[in-house]
Amino acid sequence: MGCCSNQGGNTGPFAEGRELVEFVYQAHGGTLRSQTLPGGGLATVCQGCGASFSLATFVGTCPACGGVHAVSPPRSDDAANIQFAGKEFQLP
């Protein structure tokens, strides 16, 4: 079973918050984080500051506040699945 299987649950690609952001950031040896989302990205609102932006890659930051957001491949078809790592989280 791969990391992006559709087994559901609350871990791996189906985790939430910071756990999901860290999972996606590290998935596939770190190569997934900068890959472009299918369809060119998802329009969203920063869960930290409320600014509108487009999440273009699986892991991205809000241009207004730097808040880190991510979405996993099996859930990347809906902006409602974008997770926020928290206001204090910073990418390594």
N, C-alpha and C positions, 0 to 999 in steps of 0.2 A: 504494500500500500504506500503510495506517495504522500508527500506532505499536503498536497492539494486534493486529496480524495474527498468525495462527497459523503463522508460518513457522519457528518454533523457533530454534535457535542459542543463543548465549551472550551476546547483547546485547539492548538494549531491554527488552521485557517478560519476556524469558527470562534476563536477567542474574542475577547472584547477589550477595549481600552488599551492601556499600555502593553499588556500581554500580546495583543494582536500586532501592535506596531513593532514590538521587538521581534516577534516571530517572522513577520514579513521582511523586516530589515535583514535578518540573518538567513532567510530561506535560500536554498540553492547556493550556498557559499557567498551570499551577498549579491548575487547577480540579479535577482528579481527586483530589488528595491528601485532601480533606476530604469526599468523597462517601461515603455509607454503603455498606458492602459488601452485596451481595445476600444475603438470608437473615438480615440483622441482625448479621452479624459472625462471627468465627471464634474459638473458644476455643483458647488457645495458652499456651505457657510462654515467658517471656522468655529469650532466648538469651544475655543478659548476666548476669542474677542468678538465674534459675530460678523467679521468681514467676509464678503463674498470672494471666492476664488475658484479656480479650476484645479482639481487634483489631476495632474497629467501623467504621473507615474505611480507605481504601487505604494511608494512612500514619498511624501512631499511635505512641504512646509507652507504655512500661511504667509503670504508676502507682507502682511501688515504687522503680525506679532511674532512670527517664527514658530508658531505652534505646529507640532509634528502630527500628521495624520497618515493613515494607511488604510488600504483595503486589500483583501486577499483575492487571488484569482477566481476561486469559485463563487465569489460574492461581488465581483467587480462590475456587474451590470446594473447596479442600483446605488445611487449616492447615499441612501439610507444606511448602507452597510459600512460606510467610512467610519473609522474609529479614531479617537483622539488620545494621545499618550498622556495628556495632563499638562498643566501650565508650567510645571518645573522641569519637564523632560527636555533633554537636548540630545541631538544625534551625536554619536561618538566621533 
